[in-house]
Each structure stands twice: as C-alpha cells, then as structure tokens.
Amino acid sequence: MIVVGVDGMRPGVLAAEWAAREAVLRGLPLNVVNVVPAWCLLGDLTGAIAGVGAWMRNGGEAALAEAAAAARRAAEKAAVETSLLGGDPRHELIELSKEADLLVVGDSGMGSLRGLLIGSVALGVAGHAYCDVVVVRGSATTSQAEVVVGVDGSDAQAGVLDFAFREAAARDAALRAVLAWNWRDVLGAGTLGDEPEDGRRALAEAMAGRRELFPDVRVSMEVVEGHPVDVLRQAAAQAELLVVGSRGHGALAGMVLGSVSQALLHVAPCPLAVVRTRR
C-alpha cells in the first residue's frame, strides 16, 4: 500500500495526485490520511470543546474528500481509501510506514511554521519512516521523462539504484545516474577522489550489472565536479523524480538523514525520493 498524508493545503493535494499515479504504476492501493489531535475523536466531549472537536473533524474529513477526489481524477484506476486518525501527524504517518510500501507527503503544511522552507512533518517522516519516502515538491509536472539518481560511491547505494531503475522502468523514462566528485563534506574531511577518473570508476562499479536487469531503461552516467546538493539540484531541474539515499557522505553520527538528503528536501526542483539506507 502507498500512504499519502494530506492536510487540506495545496501541497497535500499535489502529493495525493502524485501518489495516485504511483499507486497505479505499482499496482497498489492508496490510503489518503489526515491526522487531527487525538482528543477530537473522543466520544464524550461536551460544551464548547465538543464544537471545536467537531469543527476539526469536519475539516479533516473535508481535506480527505478533496485529496481523494484529486487522486481519483489524476489516476482513474487508483484504488483510493481514506483514513482520519488522531494524534501527532509525524508519529501517525511513521507508524503507518511500518506496513507501507511507500510514504508520500507534500513539501509543506501539516505542522509547518511560517517561514520554514519545508514542513516539519515532511522533514520528520523523511528522517524516521520505516519505508521509502517521496516528498512532492512544486507542481510535480515536467516536460522531460527522466529519473535522476544520486550515486555516492558508498556500500549502501544498492537499494537506491534498484529503486531508481524500477521507477524509470515503470514510467518508461530515461535514467540519469549522477556522481559528484572532489567535494568536501560539512565536516571538511575527505573527498571522493582527486581526479574525474576516480568518480567515473566509482560510478561504473555502482552501475555494473543493473543495466542488464533493466535492458529497456535508457541509461546515462555523469561525473560532475561540485557539491552533491548543487550538482543534483541542477541535474534534476527538468526531471520527473530525483532519487537519493537517506544516508550519505557528510552524515554525522546520530543524524537520521545524511546532510545531502536533508539539504535536498529544501531545494530539490522536483519530487524527491529518499530511499532507506543503512550506514
């Protein structure tokens, strides 16, 4: 199942539309979820608080109806259901992610504070979800059928590449694998090689064997000098999807997200898939 969190704001509706199309591509049902404070769902509310609770429940139901209708318009074949839950949005979505194949959220709303580049819920679930997460940014539309995947030369990138290849194959899209070389991480320690050839070798090793598994996917590979956040943001300017791992170079001990994936949550120009990886 694919789970998408919505809150009645435009980013949530766009996330529901994207999730519906993805659900059809994967042949999975879609659960559209809205979360209200737990006390709103109590059955023994009285007085003024009962009116507030009813108002919040009605708002949640309206958000679900709007997002579900948008999802069905975006993908007529999608099997869409809705769920109104009580609690903290981040906690509830993370709990649902234990049984989900994919968790989708918009890039703002559901607890976001005015002035933040990305909603606190999107940031929280991307870092703690048990499944892969897609944060839908912008209009989620593009004129170019292409998936971009960031390759970092780490041992944890296999799942990231598998995810990217599957997405490209399902969308009949080209896949562009991009590796940024000769950049210093946020600690100022270490580089990924000193010459472009080091990057090309690491990229070729990472891609070895996968092109044979997905012979219909058109693959290109690029090694670009620069910081991976800047390199990947530019590479994905016209892409359908940008795929990165949840960890990567520059991740501090104890950080839930690597520095690259965390930064891209704020600046990615298209929907961003954060694939679960281990250190």
Salt bridges, closest charged atoms under 4 A:
GLU22 OE2 - ARG26 NE 2.85
GLU22 OE1 - ARG171 NH2 2.82
ASP88 OD1 - ARG90 NH2 3.53
GLU92 OE2 - HIS91 ND1 3.35
GLU95 OE2 - LYS98 NZ 3.13
ASP107 OD2 - ARG137 NH1 3.68
GLU146 OE1 - ARG176 NH2 3.00
ASP162 OD1 - ARG210 NE 2.85
GLU167 OE2 - ARG26 NH2 3.15
GLU167 OE1 - ARG171 NE 3.01
ASP172 OD1 - ARG218 NH1 3.93
GLU197 OE1 - ARG200 NE 3.26
ASP198 OD1 - ARG201 NH1 3.27
GLU222 OE2 - ARG176 NH1 3.19
ASP230 OD1 - ARG233 NH2 3.79
GLU240 OE1 - ARG171 NH1 3.00
